[in-house]
Amino acid sequence: MDNINDILKEMGLNSIDDLFSDIPPNLKISSMGLDAGLSEDEVRRKAMEYASMNKTITQYHSFLGFGAYNHYVPAIISAIISRGEFLTAYTPYQAEISQGIMQALWEYQSLMAELLDMDAVNSSNYDVSTALGEAIRMAVNITDKNEVLIPKFTHPFKKSVARLYARGSNINLVEYPFDESGKIDLEFLKNNVNENTAAVYVEYPNMFGIIDENVAAVKEIIGDQRIMIAGVNPIALGILTPPGELGADIAIGDGQVFGLGLNFGGPMLGIFGTRMEYIRKMPGKIMGVTKDSNGKLAFAMILQTREQHIRRERAVTNMTSNMGLMAVASAIYVSLLGESGLKKLGEINMGLTNNLIERIKDFGIDMPFQGSPVFNEFYMKLKVSKTYLNLAARKSRVIPGAILGQEFGFDTRKEVNMITNVTERNTKEDFDAFMEFLGKVI
Amino acid sequence: MYHQAVYDEPFIFEIRGRKTVKLPHENENFRLNIPEKMRRKSLNIGDREEFEVVRHFTRLSQMNFGVDLGFYPLGSCTMKYNPRLNEEIASYPGFRDIHPLQDEDDVQGALRLMYELGEDLKKITGMDAITLQPLAGSQGEFTGLSIVRAYFENRGELDQRTEVVVPDSAHGSNPASANMAGFKAIEIKSNKDGKVDFEEFKKYITKNTAAFMITNPNTLGIFEDNIKQMADYAHEMGALVYYDGANLNGIMGKTSPGKMGFDIVHLNLHKTFSTPHGGGGPGAGPVAVKEHLKDFLPVPIVTYEGGKYHLNYNVPKTIGKVANFYGNFSILVRAWAYIKLHGEEGLREACERAVLNSNYMSYKISKIMPVPGYRIKKHEFVASSHDEEGKLPKASDIAKHLINNGVHAPTIYFPLIVPEALMIEPTESATKEEMDRFIEILKDAINTPKEQLEKEPTNLKVGRIDDVDASRNPRPTYRVLMKANSKN
């Protein structure tokens, strides 16, 4: 029988309070000041009430992306990742009883390796912003130099995280500009890569959605002694050249697009890959293939001596928990879509985006980098105030995009600089509503 | 006898077939203007049918162990039961299908939930302000120590305050986080009771100390009863005091970091507040601070003004952002549900039962093998499978005997200060019967000949794994494995 008093008696104690006699009386609290607990059904109803106070993205014609994307989420993902065997497991420190999640994570690493063209992939970082922070630290660790170049036009949240990670390691982040077509200013790079430069961070599609082919010239400019970090939108890799082929030494991206849904911005998934020669400098848990005592194929966590529980202060990172379940989710997603599904999906995203741009062209709207190919986001300047734009958007039930503000020196009282995103989930009705909205603001 | 499901499951790459998934707009034709250099030539991951994907990953799941399957006393990980209600709520479209950049008016329910969670966590910890943004416990540590850094930078003392002092029993993430935030980690030796000695402590806290960082109860499950004295002394010396909240389950509702004198706290929602670990994550690591540090919190913070909830970016000396958006929102939803379900009494009872279970196991196991440190434990304790005569099995062999019998092993070889350490945390989600069974298996391990133990596990998907080979010849991906195989 599971009886508290029996357990106490067996230990020769009278009350639970005896077990807290080691806490000095002056440190004890009598109440935390929380409400009383509710029944399951009461919590459910309260949660439903709060959930109903939110307007979901599906209630709009939404073109909002800019770091979190409204992609299709296959039904099988939640069915599999809500299985208790995966959901309620810890990091697989006991490998023999955890082979299932280890194979799933190893397959995640392997699938991402193919997408990125990178031989080594970890079993996840938290998100793309923290992956960038870690990539910068790793590049500095490899090269023993302390300056890293990043695009001026990097998502402001990502840049802020990267700055924090850089600050702790005394790394100097230098911003580089784009040219008039919205691509990397290669001349600037040539003139500003010097003996202190550890790495250059490039993105494709970049913050403006542009598929920047100048990325292909970067590795030659910076040379083998410096690290090229490439940030990609992983869902574009069904149709775009992988970072490994373009010379990247470290590749990162956010796996949120691979079937994770929006969830108000989290959890997401930091995809992180590198060349084999740098695997010992890579942060995060890594699953590997080995054999058991009977010579049977088995999975193990490898290179743990890089990690905090062994190396402590000298560990390559402090990262302990990761996004294991999200990594499994995206492995399921990528397995389900397969190579032809990912290619098709890339074509759909890019094709729909370009169709919308075609329709907009007739309006004579200022699209600063028009002509540069984009994947599924594009940049517009509208000569209206943010307030007016929001009013018009609401009327058409459109969320037309993400508005760039002060962080880039834009004054939203006079002009709206907007990043618009199109995905496979957008419908003909969405596009018509978008055109109706544009008609109102120009 | 325990038997795990065993499938000779092929790699996903070897399961090939027809693509069956249907995408929107699939039958439309598009003209694409991809620059030649940027056009992908090939992708080698194959196609397969939906049911094949479901079968593959379902079979993999069956070769895995979680809290839903059995006792999981993994020390310092607080593997308590994860209520299924949490999962249901996190899947409501009103929480799932909202975009982080939607207008504030559209997401009042989400912000209200975050605000309430923040308020409740402040009450539980006895702190004044909070951020929910950090994505895991370690990231909470990095965030908290970045706040320490910004605080001393603001006071013009950063050149001087370069050290973070941690006990040698601390979680490894503590010194690693200190290093990432730009500090030097200094370790204090624990005394024979497994605690920090106050006189010794004073020698380490100097004008160079930025912060003293400690978990209480410590990793031996022992309450550091000098804590207020240490916090006061550190403050006198101008340093801040940081609480690693990984072990909060051992004191929740009984005392609080605020009461103990801490300035900064991180919490692990995936430990104390029942959100699932997912085979590694996602977690969530909110950071709470006292009034004098609130101006340094990451942006945005959730505030309530004028009858509305806001994402407030107006934090004067903010360290900036620590994540893509506002944290692992769907994990926050789960923790909110757990707190609402349990309330004041329920959370305190969870702590009491966790501590009772830990003491019961410690009491029983101390008759079998040494359990170092003070007698009363909190949520966890450390047994040492180490004796002068060398009769006790190695901790790793005991672990394999446990998993072979269908219970998860404790954390082994940690903390580093105890030889052959078995760090055991039963949590409140364990019955007396389960704990007794664990102890029987432990006794059985001691009575099993060494040669036989070393052959275990035998009831699982695989036998004992060769970790040395795994790391000497890393094969982290299918493509690397194929290259290695073709060489042999």
Interface residues (C-beta under 8 A of the other chain):
Chain A: M1 D2 N3 I4 D6 I7 L8 E10 M11 I16 D18 L19 F20 S21 D22 I23 P24 N26 L27 K28 I29 S31 M32 G33 L34 D35 A36 G37 L38 S39 E40 V43 R44 K46 A47 M48 E49 Y50 A51 S52 M53 N54 K55 T56 I57 T58 S62 L64 F66 G67 A68 N70 Y72 P74 I76 S78 A79 I80 I81 S82 R83 G84 E85 F86 L87 T88 A89 Y90 T91 P92 Y93 Q94 A95 E96 I97 S98 Q99 G100 I101 Q103 A104 L105 W106 E107 Q109 S110 L111 A113 E114 L115 D119 A120 V121 N122 S123 S124 Y126 D127 V128 S129 T130 R137 F157 K158 S160 V161 R163 L164 Y165 R167 G168 S169 N170 Y204 I211 E213 V215 A216 L237 G238 I239 L240 T241 P242 L246 D254 G261 L262 N263 F264 G265 G266 P267 M268 M276 I279 K285 I286 M287 G288 V289 T290 K291 D292 S293 N294 K296 A298 A300 M301 I302 L303 Q304 T305 E307 Q308 H309 I310 R311 R312 E313 R314 A315 T317 N318 M319 T320 S321 N322 M323 G324 L325 M326 A327 V328 A331 I332 V334 S335 L336 L337 G338 E339 S340 G341 L342 K343 K344 L345 E347 I348 M350 G351 L352 N354 N355 P373 N390 I399 A402 E424 R425 T427
Chain B: Q4 E9 F11 I12 F13 K19 V21 L23 P24 H25 E26 E28 N29 F30 R31 L32 N33 I34 P35 K37 M38 R39 R40 K41 L43 N44 I45 G46 D47 R48 E50 V53 V54 H56 F57 T58 R59 L60 S61 Q62 M63 N64 F65 G66 V67 D68 L69 Y72 L74 C77 M79 N82 P83 L85 E87 E88 I89 A90 S91 Y92 P93 G94 F95 R96 D97 I98 H99 P100 L101 Q102 D103 D106 V107 Q108 G109 A110 R112 L113 D120 K123 I124 G126 L135 A136 G137 S138 Q139 E141 F142 S146 R149 H171 G172 S173 P175 A176 S177 A178 N179 M180 A181 G182 K184 A185 I222 F223 D225 I227 K228 I251 G253 K254 T255 S256 K259 M260 H270 P276 H277 G278 G279 G280 G281 P282 G283 I319 G320 K321 V322 A323 N324 F325 Y326 G327 N328 F329 S330 I331 V333 W336 A337 I339 K340 L341 H342 G343 E344 E345 G346 L347 R348 E352 R353 V355 L356 N359 Y360 Y363 Y374 I376 K378 A399 K400 I403 H408 A409 T411 F414 T431 K432 E433 K455 P457 L460 K461 V462 G463 R464 I465 D466 D467 D469 A470 S471 N473 P474 R475 P476 T477 Y478 R479 V480 L481
